[in-house]
Every structure is written in structure tokens, then in C-alpha cells.
Amino acid sequence: AESLSNQMILDKDPVIRYGACFCIALAYVGTSQNAAIKRLLHISVSDVHDDVRRAAVMSLGFVMCNQPDQLPGVVKLLSESYNPHV
């Protein structure tokens, strides 16, 4: 899943990048793995397409579903930024 998601996230098509976020989410669901969280946070602030950014934030919920008390702290800074799509 790692190599596939790496290829997908570099694609020009935002629909493919959107799918890459959920590919990461489903590959690491419930693991709270730092590398997956870091990648999703990077996508959520750096992608040019709002839907991809939103998918990255939603995917954080999948990755961290076993530790829901820690998720608000992770996305706190994202919630303070002015981007209604995220």
C-alpha cells in the first residue's frame, strides 16, 4: 500500500490524490502510526485542491480511531486556519 499511495499522491489528478488519502487511511486504520499521521497532516496543509485536503483530515480520523482523545490535539491547528473546506 505504501508504494501505491506514494504514486497516487504525486498524481496531477485531484481525484487520484483524494483516493490516496483514503488508501493511507484504510492501510493504517486504528494504528495511530506516526508516519501515516505525518503524511496526512502534510497533505492537509499543502495540497492545492480543497477536496484532497478535506479527505486528508477525514483520513486522520480513520488512522486515529482507537485513540479518539488524541485526535483533537492533532487537528487543533488545522481548525484554527481559515479554510472552510477543511
N, C-alpha and C positions, 0 to 999 in steps of 0.2 A: 504494500500500500504506500510505502514511503516514496519509492521511485515514481509511481503513478501520480501521486499527489504533487510531487515536485514538478513533473512535466505539466500537469494541469494548471498549476498556479502561475506558470510562466506564459500561458497561452494568451493571445490577444483578445479572444472572445470572452466577454464577461460571464456568459452562461457557463462556460467551462470552468472559469475561476470560482464561480458560485458553487458548482459541483465539487470542486477541490476542497472547499471548506467543509462540506458535509462528508467528503471522503475521509478527511482528517478526523472529523467528529466521530464517525462510526468506527474508524480504526482504533481510536483511543477512548471510546465511551467508558466513563466511570473510572478511568485510571488516574486522573489528575496529573498526567505526565507533564513535567516542566517544558520539555521541548515542544510538545503539541500546543501548550498554552502560549508559549512564546511566539510560535509561528502564527497562531490565530490572532494574537494581540497585534502583531506586526501587520498582518493583512487588514485588520480592522481600522488601523490608522493610516495605512499607506496606499491602499487600493483607490483608484480613481473613480470606480463605479460604486454608487451608494448601496445597491443590492448586494454586492460582494461583501462590502463592509458589514452590512446587517447580517449576512449569513455567517460571517466570522464570529460575530458576537453571539449569535444563537448557538453556534457550534461550541463555544466555550461552555455553555450550559450542559451540553452532552458530555463533554470531557470531564467536567467537574460535578457531575450529578451525584456522586457518592459523598461529596463534601459541600453541600449547598451553603453552609455557613461561611465558607471562604470566598464564594463567588462574588458577593457584593464588593468586597475589598479589591478584587481583581479588576472589576469593571467600573469602579468609582470614578476614576479619572476620565473614562470614556463618557460617562453620564454627564460630566461637567462640561464637556466640549459642546459647542453649538453645532450639532448635526442632527436634525430631527429624524433622519433615516436610521441612525444607529441607535 
